[in-house]
Amino acid sequence: MKKSLPIKYLILLDIVLSCGMTAYLISDDISVLSALDILLTIFIAACPLPLALAAPLALWLGKRRGRRQNILFRRGQSLAVLCQVNTLVLGKNGTITDGAPYITDLVPEGVSQGHLLALAASAEQNSSHPVAKAIYNTALDRHLRLQRISACNEIPGCGVEAIMGGNPVRVGSAQWIQREGFKMTASLLTKIDQLAYHGKMTTLVTNGKYTRGLIALEDNIRPETTSAIHRLQRQGLKVMMLTGDSQRTAAAIKRLTEIDDVRSDLTPEQKAREIQLMRAKGQVVAMAGNMARDQEVFAVADLAVEIVNSAPPAENNSPLPTNWYEPPEGQAEIAAAPMEENLPEAPAETAEELPPKNNQPPLTASAHVADLSLPNGLGDLLPALHLARQAQKIVKQNKRVAYLTWLLVIPPTLGALAPLGLPYPSLEMVVGAVAVSSGIILLNSLRMR
């Protein structure tokens, strides 16, 4: 990303230039008083005041104007960064989708549907992930009895492992379950592939050494998301998605939203690495999503955009649609599924944390703050981009005025016109020129109002 020379270096250069020229003139038999007058004249002529005024007022007014449109820039410089963004990275939950997943399919193996759901909900009861909340709340709605857990560990981008009655229980992605050494039947793998093709998220459940089945969830794509993505693409942005979902699920989302590119099966650390690679290739990256999760991903982006969506429609939060998976003949319905006798009905106790697996640190809160907040969703990014580009256009005009002032004032003060017999410009003339230039810049910046 391009960065202009800091003003403090320009001031230092101004001091060196004026002092050097004065020393030269003093050695040329000019009186000290005249040399000091020339020193002050050169210092004011080369003073970067017009350039220093080029951006702050325009960006501040742009930030203030954005607030009136419910577009919240943290600082004026965020407009300048947004104007340079050429790659927009989106999270999935709550940005492309409603962020309120609900269960659509239960595919048990060797247990009842109720047992499968209760097993997963018992392990997920302390997790804050949207998928975990959906599983837990559905189990409560179905009045299923949950087991107490003696220990649990949430692995970002993978899932949750817990200890219940001395047995390890894992609830998470199919890739993670397979890496842990669990085998899956051909029918289960086929079902996972079919569900992922339709854009559904699949969560595997294991108990002890056995895979007990899968839970499929769906998170509806927000109606305005596809339109917003298309409009951003027409503005020259490359729009892509980073997600922890499977490749097939991500491909379905890409097909439905016509997004430019997707990266799937990613942990938060891998997402951050993808953004760092993009920046290393010269791309200016904005990360948009829910900052409550993937904090490290937002920290490495050039611009952190927080998407604050309103609550999704009530029908999208239905725990189980009427067309959910029908159990094979002989299995009980979920609402009346019998549970084992030794499962207590009391709520789960606070779980102890297992030591992080593979030396992976636990999730911690981050102090990173969003550079841009969009309370009305992704659709507001387009007017924010227009506002940033308008502010940047005014800043460029202001800089041209500042450079033109330097071009007209500095050479005469350095004696460029002396061979033509013209005198050095007076201090009053130089002060007037700089004042007029600064006034033009301020008036032009007020157009952002």
PyMOL commands that set and color helices and strands:
alter all, ss='L'
color gray80, all
select helices_A, chain A and resi 7-26+32-45+49-52+56-68+77-84+92-96+113-124+130-141+174-179+186-197+225-234+247-257+268-280+295-300+314-317+334-336+357-359+378-413+418-420+427-448
alter helices_A, ss='H'
color red, helices_A
select strands_A, chain A and resi 72-73+87-90+102-108+151-155+159-164+167-172+201-207+210-218+238-242+261-263+285-289+303-307+352-353+372-374
alter strands_A, ss='S'
color yellow, strands_A
deselect
rebuild
show_as cartoon
